[in-house]
């Protein structure tokens, strides 16, 4: 595995003196080192820039994006996870909800750190060319943080690099700019970054933001604003650069093998190895009790694949999958009986353990049929999800161990079966989850050394397909969808390639294909909540029940109202700044 030197200074960068954001109005930054005493050399500038990168690792920034798929249709958010996020999906939250408040705060901290670089880099002893590059890098991040604020809250106050936080610390009282004003501010930052940043960095700086990342994000911002023609021009620039391509092995893309692939346009860089654990808690939230931890106690499977996403993947020949067709009664045999309301589902999945709990006494009668079915579906399903009676390499007694996913409660470690937290009977993520000890790379589940993509080429192709479809270019949109489907390790048949079930004509039918492809291709990458809101279809999730695959236990039932299209401005911010106007419904 290639070790990227940019990671090595992230921790140091996080300790850099930076101007704090508006959420800390109740204390002055007297502990901070003066910028005049710091921005003197390129190394100083680099450390300040790494402090901006380091923000991405925060769970309240981009360090746990799969939780957002729990607000979309892709994930279950199980008991024991972030109850704040679970409260959002049941519409039981307010302007005081912790995850909402802390995310606002961290995004503005990112803005402040970006502005700090822009304001001070000119004083450093280095070339004008380097100064310009650092400004471009910082402006990319400022655009990223403001776009994230715009996506969740709409219009927000804009504090650019003309605002001196140090001298106006107690007067950060700007009103909200309009959503379009924020969008234009972001587009200006990203356009500057795309013009100035390099196409590639040298190996020592691999992972730093590039012109292609800036152009891709600019296209995304325009797409979210429904400015399809302009967005398409941005995405086409990225495509025509020929700097990026789909990685042949889809499953490997989300392991260290895929870190340096040309599909990764911009990713959170994570590092493993003894004494250099710098990562994000992917294993902690996505893994099971059989996933690696140093003390052997396992992880907590709090963000789980939904039943809906497993059913979304087609047969390998492109036919839609239907549980009812595969196992009659699966979706219709409902009794409501306590403990067994869906008897066909339980019969489909549940095994019985032997009396000593060390082996399986009886598998479900359709076990072999299930395994055969999993292997005859879109290969991305097996790559993304650990499915019943399939296998996974876990960790037990400081050794990698092959485990079968037996669907049963009371499973114990050491008997060849995956153990789920709290006896849950749910699907598990394979994507981003460590196998064994990753050859010695992982030493702490909270610092999983697997890079997490914020922008990858498949997403760009699908966003471009969406733009072209809106512009009436359905044939060109289908070609891009088919590029993603025809990745060598996926090799799904193309849309409009023959059978009626693969036909798509007209805007609405092609759009349905784009929706499906985004769900299957980008599962667990955190895009679906934003997708459903910008498409105006969040209400489709109203009443959806989240729980066990067997149907015997529910975590929660989705409740969707119009207010969920925008989050509330945190009450603490409104108390500090009376000029802020609250979003509707709060």
Phi, psi and omega in degrees: 000136178285135179259120185268125187292337178302325182294325186298338180250009177296315182297318177297320180297327182292343179268001184293148176290125179223158176284129182281168185265183191293348182284352181252036185293344184273004175213151182266153184276049184292339181282349188276146176289138180298137178299327180297335181267000187241308189285071184247337184226169176296324179298321175300314181297321180294320178295320177295322178293322178293334175295329175289313178303320186297332179303327182302331182288342180297137175298336180271002173249268182233010186284349177214057182298331179305336177302328180293334173289344172285341174269346171262203185265005194265329187237153161267141171253108190274161174306139180097351176270213179282103181295333176298316178294321178296326177293329178294317183289338176262008179063030180247062183216170184211184178291355177258000183297132190299314183296327179289313181296313185290328179291317175304313182298315183290321177298319178289331173297320176298320176299315182296319179293322177296313178299325180300318178293312183300319184289333192245349188294334182295341182276350184284152178275085178200172187291158177298326179297317178292321178300316180297320180295318178296321177297318180296318179298315180294324180289329172302312183292320177300319176297319179298314181293318179291326175296321178296319176297315180299317183299319186269328187242349187081216180296139181220165176296138177256118173247103182265191186284359172276350180268120181269101182297322184301318183267349182236032188300324182266010184231035176276078191235031179292146172284173177289132167282161178290162179301320181289326176295319177295318180300316180295323177298315180296315181298323178295317177298315183289326176296318177299314181297318181296327181285331190256322187292153179287158174293323180217158172250165175288172186300324182294337182245018180303136181107345177285156188293143184242173176297324178296322177294318180296318180292322178296315180293323176301316177299319179296318179298319178292319177301313180297334176272007179062029176261074194293320182295314179294319179298317181299324178295321178294310182297324180293326176300318179294315181297315183288346178291337182058025176273344187232151176204160178291134178286133185301322186259101183300313183298319182290341181301333185253031173229172178305336178301326183271002186302318185257017182289157181282002173277334183280103179280319174203128184220154169289121183275123180239150187226140176233172182122156186303123176079005180221048179280103176226100183207196179233161192277049180298314180297318183303314185270326187262337184282183179244183176292350177262004179274153186305130159219154185299322182269001174080009183272350176083178184253191198240005178031063181265340176243111193239149175299136178285158174300327183293320183290326178296321179286342184289329184289133184284168164297160183297339178271004177095357177290143175298143176272141179220114180303321184295325177288324183284313178227098181305134181096349184303317182253001183241338183277083181244124180252336184077002182296140180299126178085342181211060183287337181237078188298327179292322178296316180296319179295330180292321191252326194283134171256167177240130179277154172293165185298332179275359177066014185256352181208169180271122177281319184211122173277158173298148187298336182259021182305307183297324177295320177298310182300317178299318180296315180303322183281353179250018180254173172315122184303339179293337177297308178295328179290329185265329191232138169276118189254154182308129176072015166264178187242158182210141177272107180258206186218128180208130180051048176062029179219145171292145183215137177281129185232143174264142178271088177271128182272101183191149175274166177068023176289139181245153178296154172088009183238023173079015181232147177288134176254127177264149177294138175058030177055035179289148178245070186231159170295160180234149175284137168261325180299131179070001183264128181298145170255136185053225175251024179054038179064030179091002182282330184259133177232352179205126184299328180289350177234064181292122185274053175238122180298142181247119184284129169266329175219123173228165192296324179300321177297318178300316179299319181287325175293321177295320177301320178297316178299312183296323177297318179292335180270007177085012182256065186298319181298318179291324177297317180296322178300321180289319176302316182292331174301315181293318181291334185265010173313136187310319182281350180257302172053045174280145181298149185285152171297140181062034181258013176145280185298153181300326183289353176254007183278143174209115179231135179088164187301313187294319181291321178292323178298321177300323178292321178296315178303312180300316184293323178295320179296313185285319183285319189256016181306136176074011178256002169087017184268339197291326180296315177294320178301311184294326179288316183289334176279348181073031183238018182302329181297341176300338182271354181298129179086356179293132180266133181250122180182204185294151176297335180278349179078006185272351181212134179249135171282316183189166175242129183295140174231118183241129173228164185303333184296339185286355175288338173225141177279160178283144170297128182306137184300324179299326179289321179292323177298323182278333184227091182298346180286347181282131178258132185287151175289156182298143175093359182238000000 
